[in-house]
């Protein structure tokens, strides 16, 4: 991948936080970023709200009862704008996330720099990959009931899938369509949706089911006219007339632009991140939302990801500032003591270091780093236990003492003499 760090002059000071993706995760992260007084930029290539903005019925957002995806995402955006977050509509083309300053370039040729980045690019609907699907997309084949339902008023359609999205969208389609037939991979009576949604679907007289079957082909001369179904038990093929095919079989992460950047992705392209902090394998880069490898993908979990990622980004920036000021920038040698309040030995070492440095006339600058609170810094410098003492000179580790501190006084005296020279 091209080195973006050395391309184009920097026009302005880097943002504290850049968020890529304006769905529930991205906008929540922006809200938390703004409230933490971070200078925050949110980049979204299309409509804010992501897939949530195309979901008609939302009944599981706490406190709202029954609402719509577009209305809920409108509230998210208004909240984000109210806090003064800078929001731009551009498509990210390339990124360089490995340096201290992260670089984001868009297809418009604009360049943005930030000290921390939250990636929440979302996902797009998975396709069936069957004959006729591509040519008839937008001509009867759809992946969004909210977008296209009114085109099928009083017509018959099929829905592929049996998860929450498939059931919810099927229920919505019944407001327009004459009939909705769900094509389900599983044997009769087995679906992937939550029980409450299943009960509502079974109670709706407009919804029918074809069990243990999959679509083999979509047929039509310019518009959808029928589907060829394959029974997964017998292998028999049958042709079923229909006016439309709605596909809800999961999603594919929008992470193509992250390949070959050093960011860890799983075999399907989902971002790998720590579930506690949303931190990725790259310092200062966090993942949130549907493009992150996770078990449950809902608006509420995306918002949770965004909140956690923004708080983790704030902590990261504070740690980096402390590290620069206390350890990397001082001209004198720095003795960094990694300690823990739960370790008596590490408290002793802190005391010995202070006494030795005082006796030496302050030859060293002493930095105290709590291993638990600064686990990421400890990992960066290979510290796995407390107490550990690292000697920095001109921002680089030149010596370290770990494990056995019986000879600590001699060690630090020796380093003091060497530094004095």
C-alpha positions in Angstrom: 0.0 0.0 0.0 1.1 3.6 -0.7 2.8 5.5 2.1 0.3 8.3 2.8 2.4 9.8 5.6 4.6 11.6 3.2 2.0 12.6 0.6 0.5 16.1 0.5 1.3 18.8 3.0 -0.7 18.9 6.2 -3.3 21.7 5.9 -4.4 21.9 9.5 -3.7 20.5 13.0 -4.7 16.8 13.2 -8.1 16.0 14.7 -8.1 14.3 18.1 -10.5 11.7 16.7 -11.6 10.7 13.2 -14.6 8.4 12.9 -15.1 6.5 9.6 -18.8 5.6 9.2 -21.9 7.4 10.2 -24.2 4.6 11.4 -25.4 4.1 15.0 -21.8 3.1 16.1 -20.1 6.1 14.4 -22.6 8.7 15.6 -22.6 7.4 19.1 -18.8 7.5 19.1 -19.0 11.1 17.8 -21.4 12.1 20.6 -19.0 10.7 23.2 -16.0 12.2 21.5 -17.6 15.6 21.5 -18.7 15.4 25.1 -15.1 14.5 26.0 -13.9 17.7 24.3 -12.1 15.9 21.6 -11.9 17.6 18.2 -13.9 15.1 16.3 -14.5 14.5 12.6 -17.1 12.0 11.3 -16.8 10.8 7.7 -19.8 9.1 6.1 -20.0 8.2 2.4 -23.7 7.9 2.1 -26.8 8.5 4.3 -26.2 8.8 8.0 -27.7 5.9 9.9 -26.4 3.1 7.8 -28.6 0.0 7.6 -30.6 1.1 10.6 -31.9 4.0 8.5 -33.5 1.5 6.1 -35.2 -0.6 8.8 -38.9 0.4 9.1 -39.9 -1.1 12.5 -37.6 -0.8 15.6 -39.1 -2.2 18.8 -36.0 -3.0 20.8 -34.3 0.4 21.3 -34.7 1.0 25.1 -37.1 3.6 26.1 -38.6 4.3 22.7 -41.2 1.5 22.5 -42.0 1.2 18.8 -40.3 3.5 16.4 -38.8 3.5 12.9 -35.2 3.2 11.9 -35.2 6.5 9.9 -36.8 8.4 12.9 -34.3 6.9 15.4 -31.3 7.7 13.1 -32.6 11.2 12.6 -32.5 11.7 16.4 -29.0 10.3 16.5 -27.8 12.7 13.8 -29.5 15.7 15.4 -27.8 14.9 18.7 -24.5 14.6 17.0 -24.9 17.9 15.2 -26.1 19.6 18.3 -22.8 18.8 20.0 -20.8 20.5 17.2 -19.3 17.4 15.6 -17.8 18.1 12.2 -19.6 15.8 9.7 -18.6 15.4 6.1 -20.0 13.2 3.3 -17.0 11.5 1.5 -16.0 8.0 0.6 -12.7 6.8 2.2 -10.3 5.4 -0.4 -7.1 4.8 1.5 -5.8 4.9 5.0 -2.4 4.8 6.8 -3.1 3.8 10.4 0.3 2.7 11.7 1.9 6.0 12.6 1.4 8.3 15.6 -0.7 10.5 13.2 -3.3 8.5 11.3 -4.0 9.5 7.7 -7.4 9.2 5.9 -7.7 10.0 2.2 -11.0 10.1 0.4 -12.0 9.5 -3.3 -12.3 13.3 -3.7 -8.6 13.6 -3.0 -9.0 15.2 0.4 -6.6 14.2 3.2 -7.5 14.2 6.9 -5.2 13.5 9.8 -6.1 12.3 13.3 -4.4 11.1 16.5 -7.0 8.4 17.0 -9.4 6.7 14.6 -12.6 4.7 15.1 -13.5 2.5 12.2 -17.3 1.9 11.9 -17.8 1.4 8.2 -20.8 -1.0 8.7 -21.9 -3.8 6.4 -24.0 -4.3 3.3 -26.5 -7.1 2.5 -25.2 -10.4 1.5 -26.3 -11.6 -1.9 -27.6 -15.1 -2.9 -25.1 -15.5 -5.8 -27.6 -17.3 -7.9 -28.4 -17.0 -11.6 -30.6 -14.1 -12.5 -30.0 -12.2 -9.2 -27.6 -9.6 -10.6 -29.5 -8.8 -13.8 -32.8 -8.4 -12.0 -31.4 -6.4 -9.1 -33.6 -3.3 -8.8 -36.1 -5.0 -11.2 -37.8 -7.1 -8.6 -34.8 -8.2 -6.6 -34.4 -6.1 -3.4 -32.4 -6.0 -0.2 -34.5 -3.3 1.6 -38.2 -3.6 2.3 -38.4 0.0 3.6 -36.9 1.3 0.4 -39.0 -0.8 -2.1 -42.1 -2.2 -0.4 -44.5 0.3 -2.0 -43.4 -0.9 -5.5 -45.1 -4.2 -4.7 -48.5 -3.1 -3.5 -51.0 -5.9 -3.9 -48.4 -8.1 -5.5 -46.9 -11.4 -4.3 -43.3 -11.5 -3.1 -40.9 -14.0 -1.5 -38.5 -13.3 1.3 -35.2 -15.3 1.7 -34.0 -15.8 5.2 -35.4 -16.5 8.7 -33.5 -14.3 11.1 -34.7 -11.2 12.9 -34.3 -8.9 9.8 -36.1 -11.3 7.5 -39.1 -11.7 9.8 -39.3 -8.0 10.6 -39.1 -7.0 7.0 -41.7 -9.7 6.0 -44.1 -8.2 8.6 -43.5 -4.8 7.1 -44.1 -6.1 3.5 -47.5 -7.4 4.5 -48.7 -3.8 4.8 -48.3 -3.5 1.0 -48.2 -6.9 -0.6 -50.9 -9.4 -1.3 -48.8 -12.2 0.1 -45.3 -12.8 1.5 -43.7 -16.2 1.2 -40.7 -16.9 3.4 -38.1 -19.3 1.9 -36.5 -21.0 4.9 -33.4 -23.2 4.9 -34.5 -25.1 8.1 -37.1 -27.9 8.5 -40.6 -26.8 9.3 -41.0 -24.8 12.5 -37.4 -23.9 12.8 -36.4 -20.2 12.4 -33.4 -18.0 13.5 -35.5 -15.0 14.6 -36.3 -14.2 18.2 -39.4 -15.9 19.6 -41.5 -12.7 19.8 -40.9 -11.9 16.1 -41.7 -15.5 15.2 -45.0 -15.5 17.0 -46.0 -12.3 15.2 -45.1 -13.8 11.9 -47.0 -17.0 12.4 -50.0 -15.0 13.5 -50.0 -12.9 10.3 -52.3 -14.5 7.7 -50.4 -12.9 4.7 -47.2 -14.7 5.5 -46.6 -18.2 4.1 -43.6 -20.5 4.3 -41.6 -22.9 2.1 -39.4 -24.9 4.5 -36.1 -26.6 4.0 -35.6 -24.9 0.6 -33.3 -22.4 -1.1 -33.5 -20.3 -4.3 -31.7 -21.9 -7.2 -32.5 -19.3 -9.8 -34.4 -16.1 -10.3 -36.2 -15.8 -13.6 -37.8 -12.9 -15.5 -37.7 -11.0 -18.8 -36.7 -7.6 -17.6 -38.5 -8.0 -14.3 -38.8 -10.8 -11.7 -41.5 -13.4 -12.8 -40.6 -16.5 -10.8 -38.0 -18.3 -8.7 -36.7 -21.8 -9.0 -36.7 -23.5 -5.5 -34.5 -26.5 -4.5 -35.7 -28.7 -1.7 -32.6 -29.3 0.5 -33.8 -32.8 1.6 -34.8 -34.3 -1.8 -33.0 -32.0 -4.2 -36.3 -31.6 -6.2 -36.6 -28.3 -8.2 -39.9 -26.5 -8.4 -40.7 -23.1 -10.1 -42.8 -20.6 -8.1 -44.4 -17.5 -9.7 -43.6 -14.3 -7.8 -43.4 -10.6 -8.5 -40.4 -9.8 -6.2 -37.6 -11.3 -4.2 -36.4 -9.7 -1.0 -33.1 -11.1 0.4 -32.2 -10.9 4.1 -29.4 -13.5 4.7 -26.9 -11.5 6.6 -24.3 -8.9 5.8 -20.8 -8.4 4.4 -18.5 -5.9 6.2 -17.5 -2.8 4.3 -13.8 -3.3 4.9 -12.3 -3.6 1.5 -10.4 -0.3 2.0 -8.7 -1.8 5.1 -7.1 -4.8 3.4 -3.3 -4.7 3.3 -3.2 -1.8 5.8 -1.9 -3.9 8.7 -5.3 -4.0 10.5 -6.3 -7.4 11.6 -9.3 -8.9 9.8 -10.9 -12.3 10.1 -11.3 -14.6 7.1 -14.7 -12.9 6.2 -13.3 -9.4 6.4 -14.7 -8.4 9.8 -12.4 -6.3 12.0 -10.8 -8.0 15.0 -10.9 -6.0 18.2 -10.7 -6.4 21.9 -14.3 -6.8 23.2 -13.6 -4.7 26.3 -12.0 -1.6 24.7 -12.7 -2.1 21.0 -9.0 -1.6 20.4 -7.6 -3.2 17.3 -4.0 -4.5 16.8 -2.9 -1.0 15.7 -2.2 1.6 18.4 -4.9 4.3 18.5 -7.2 2.5 16.1 -10.6 1.2 17.4 -13.4 -0.8 15.7 -17.1 -0.5 16.3 -20.4 -1.6 14.8 -21.5 -4.3 12.4 -18.1 -4.5 10.6 -16.5 -5.7 13.9 -16.3 -9.5 14.5 -19.0 -10.1 17.2 -21.9 -12.3 18.0 -24.9 -9.9 18.0 -25.4 -7.1 15.5 -28.2 -4.7 16.5 -28.5 -0.9 16.8 -28.1 -1.2 20.6 -24.8 -3.2 20.3 -23.5 -0.8 17.6 -24.2 2.2 19.9 -22.5 0.3 22.8 -19.4 -0.3 20.6 -19.3 3.4 19.6 -19.5 4.6 23.2 -16.8 2.2 24.4 -14.5 3.0 21.5 -14.7 6.7 22.0 -14.0 6.4 25.7 -11.0 4.1 24.9 -9.8 6.6 22.3 -9.9 9.4 24.9 -7.9 7.2 27.3 -5.4 6.4 24.6 -4.9 10.1 23.8 -4.4 10.9 27.5 -1.9 8.1 27.9 0.0 9.1 24.8 0.2 12.7 26.0 1.4 11.6 29.4 4.0 9.3 27.8 5.3 12.1 25.5 5.5 14.6 28.3 6.9 12.3 31.1 9.0 9.7 29.2 9.8 10.4 25.6 10.5 14.2 25.4 12.6 14.9 28.5 16.3 15.5 27.7 17.5 13.9 31.0 17.3 10.1 31.4 13.9 8.8 32.5 13.4 5.9 34.9 9.9 4.5 34.2 8.6 2.3 37.0 5.7 0.0 36.1 3.9 -0.6 39.3 0.6 -1.7 40.8 -1.0 -0.6 44.1 -1.8 -4.3 44.7 1.9 -5.1 44.7 3.9 -4.3 47.8 7.2 -5.0 46.1 6.4 -2.5 43.3 5.6 0.1 46.0 8.9 -0.6 47.6 10.7 -0.2 44.3 9.0 3.2 43.8 10.3 4.3 47.1 13.8 3.1 46.5 13.8 4.8 43.1 12.8 8.1 44.6 15.4 7.8 47.4 18.2 6.9 45.0 17.3 9.7 42.6 17.2 12.2 45.4 20.5 11.0 46.7 22.0 11.4 43.2 20.7 15.0 43.0 17.9 14.3 40.6 19.9 12.9 37.8 16.9 11.0 36.5 13.3 12.0 35.8 11.1 9.5 37.5 7.9 8.3 35.7 5.3 6.2 37.5 3.2 3.9 35.2 0.3 1.9 36.7 0.4 -1.5 34.9 -3.4 -2.1 35.2 -4.4 1.4 34.0 -1.8 1.5 31.2 -1.9 -2.1 30.0 -1.5 -1.0 26.4 1.7 0.9 27.1 3.0 -2.1 29.1 2.3 -4.3 26.1 4.1 -1.9 23.8 7.3 -2.1 25.8 7.1 -5.8 26.6 6.3 -5.3 30.3 4.4 -8.4 31.7 5.0 -8.1 35.4 5.3 -5.6 38.3 7.6 -4.2 39.4 9.5 -3.5 36.2 11.8 -0.6 35.6 12.8 0.7 32.2 15.5 3.3 31.5 14.7 5.7 28.7 17.2 8.0 27.0 16.1 10.3 24.2 12.8 8.5 24.0 14.3 5.0 23.6 14.6 2.1 26.1 18.3 1.5 26.8 18.1 -0.8 29.8 15.5 -2.6 32.0 15.3 -4.4 35.3 12.6 -7.0 36.0 12.0 -9.9 38.3 14.8 -9.7 40.8 15.3 -6.4 42.7 17.7 -7.6 45.3 20.4 -5.6 43.6 18.2 -2.6 42.6 20.2 0.0 44.7 23.4 -1.0 43.0 21.8 -1.1 39.5 20.3 2.4 39.9 23.5 3.8 41.3 25.4 2.4 38.4 22.9 4.0 36.0 23.1 7.3 37.8 26.8 7.4 37.5 26.6 6.5 33.8 24.0 9.1 33.1 26.0 11.8 35.0 28.9 11.2 32.5 
